[in-house]
Amino acid sequence: MAALVWLGAAVTVAGLVGLVYCILSLIKARNAGLSDEDLRARLKQLMAWNLGAFFVSVIGLMMVVVGILVG
């Protein structure tokens, strides 16, 4: 079950990379001087990516826990 732990860690890192991407994209959008409507549209788009990244990260953490408990 060690493979499941390492695979889960890799999935978790992929989710964290997605979260960092969302944070950096939001900072870039805020500094771009967009209008309020454009900034809201960009935020709505990033919200979907943010939730997806959280989901991937949680799935990875669950894989790690299952790998530890089973192995």
C-alpha positions in Angstrom: 0.0 0.0 0.0 3.0 2.3 0.0 2.3 3.0 -3.7 -1.1 4.3 -2.8 0.4 6.7 -0.2 2.9 8.0 -2.8 0.3 8.3 -5.5 -2.0 10.1 -3.1 0.9 12.5 -2.2 1.4 13.2 -5.9 -2.2 13.9 -6.4 -2.3 16.2 -3.4 0.7 18.1 -4.8 -1.0 18.5 -8.1 -4.0 20.0 -6.3 -1.7 22.4 -4.4 -0.1 23.5 -7.6 -3.6 24.3 -8.9 -4.4 26.3 -5.8 -1.1 28.3 -6.3 -2.1 28.9 -9.9 -5.5 30.3 -8.8 -3.8 32.6 -6.2 -1.3 33.9 -8.7 -3.9 34.4 -11.4 -6.1 36.4 -9.0 -3.2 38.6 -8.0 -2.3 39.2 -11.6 -6.0 40.1 -12.4 -6.2 42.5 -9.5 -3.0 44.3 -10.5 -4.1 44.5 -14.2 -6.5 47.3 -13.4 -9.6 45.6 -14.8 -13.0 47.0 -14.5 -15.3 45.7 -11.8 -17.3 43.6 -14.3 -14.2 42.1 -15.9 -12.7 41.3 -12.5 -15.9 39.6 -11.4 -15.9 37.5 -14.6 -12.3 36.5 -14.0 -13.1 35.7 -10.4 -16.0 33.4 -11.5 -13.8 31.6 -13.9 -11.1 31.1 -11.2 -13.7 29.9 -8.7 -14.3 26.8 -10.8 -10.6 26.1 -11.0 -10.2 26.7 -7.3 -12.9 24.3 -6.3 -11.5 21.7 -8.7 -8.0 22.1 -7.2 -9.4 21.7 -3.7 -11.3 18.5 -4.8 -8.1 17.0 -6.3 -6.2 17.8 -3.2 -8.8 16.3 -0.9 -8.9 13.1 -3.0 -5.1 12.9 -2.8 -5.2 13.3 1.0 -7.9 10.6 1.2 -5.7 8.3 -0.8 -2.8 8.9 1.6 -5.0 8.1 4.7 -6.4 5.0 3.1 -3.0 3.8 2.2 -1.7 4.3 5.7 -4.7 2.6 7.3 -4.7 -0.4 5.0 -0.9 -0.8 4.9 
